[in-house]
């Protein structure tokens, strides 16, 4: 990584989540807040999101073995998704990266999945955002 790492943010929506392992793209928290506030399912989402973050932090790369919560989108591209299933199926695209000799996770974007076609644009967005941060 280069100096662009300073652009990464901590998780602050729906509550601050203290971690030195998971970071977000600068606009991620606002985008997630927008989707969730409009959905009306903030309380349900909050519980599932925090649980997924804990799994991700504890299991690290092995999290993808939990196929009910995570999925590998394309190993060659290095993109994965957190699957938050409920009344609204929210997906969060992320990757594992090495920064200053330690592994971290970067959350790039989120969206509501209604069909498998819904992944097309978010995958493009995640790849673009990743390219801005990774040398």
N, C-alpha and C positions, 0 to 999 in steps of 0.2 A: 504494500500500500504506500501511497505517498502522503503528502501533507493534507490531502482532501479528507483524511480521517476526521479532522476537526469539524467537518460538516455533519457528521453523524450525531444523532441525538439519543437520549435515553427514552425509555418508555414512560409516558406520562398520562396516557389515556387508557382506560377510564380512570385509573389511579396510577400513581407513580409506582413503578416496579424496579426495585433496586437490584442491579446486577452488573457484573463486569464482563458478562459473556454475551448478552443480547443487546444490540443497538438497532436504531431505525434510520432509514433515509429521512432527510429533513422534513419532508411533507407528509410522512406516513401517519403520524399521530392525528393530524388534522383530517386527513382522508378517512381514517378509521372512525373518528368522532362523528364525521358527517354521515357516514353510512349507518352507524349505530343509533345516533340520535333520531334519525328519520325512521328507523325500523320499529321503535317502541319496545325493543327487547333488550334494553341495556343491562338489566339485572341478570337475566339468563346468560347473556353473552359474557358479562364480566366474570362469572364463575368459570365458564368453559375456557375463556381466554387465559385466566390466571393459571388454571390447571395445565393447559397446554404449554405455557411458558415454563412452568416448573418441570414438566416432563422434558422439554427441550434443554433446559439448563442442566438437569441431572443426567439425562441419557446421552446428551450431545448427539453425535452422528448416529448412534444406535436408535434414536427416536423414530427413524423411518421404519423400524420393525413394528411400531405401534400403528398399524395401517388404519385403525379407526380414527386416529388423530392426525397422522402425517402421511405424506406421500412424496415420492421422488418423481418429479415431473420429467426430467431428462438428465440423466447422470452426466452426459457429455457437456451440457450447459451448466450443470451445478445448481440447478434450481429445484427447490422443494416447496411444499405447501403445508401449512397448518390447516386442518379441516375442522371448522367449527360448525357442527351440524345442529340444526334446530328448526324453528319456524322460518328462519332465514339461514341459508347455508352460506356462511362467510368463509372465504379463503384468504389466506395471507401468504404471499410468496416471499421466500427467503433463500439465503445461501450461507454456507459455511466458508469462512475466509481466515487466512492467517495474517495477523497484524502484530508487528513487533514480536515475532516468534511465538505468538500464542493464538489459539483458535478462538474466533468469535463468530457470532451469527448476526447477519444484517437482514432486517425486515424491510422489504422494498415497497410493496403495495398490497392493497386488499380489494376485494370485490365480492359481490353476491353471485354465487353460482346458481344458475337456473338450468344450464345444460353444459355439456362438455365443450361446446363452441365458445362459452364465456371465458375460457382460458386464453384465447388467442391474443387479445389486446393487453391483458395484464402481464402475460409472459413477455411481450414486446417491451412494455413499460419497465418491467423488472430488469431485463437485459440492458436497456438503455441506462437505467439508473446505476446498475452495477458497473457498466463501462466508465461512468463518470467518476467512480470511486476507486476502482481497481486499476493499477498500472499494468 
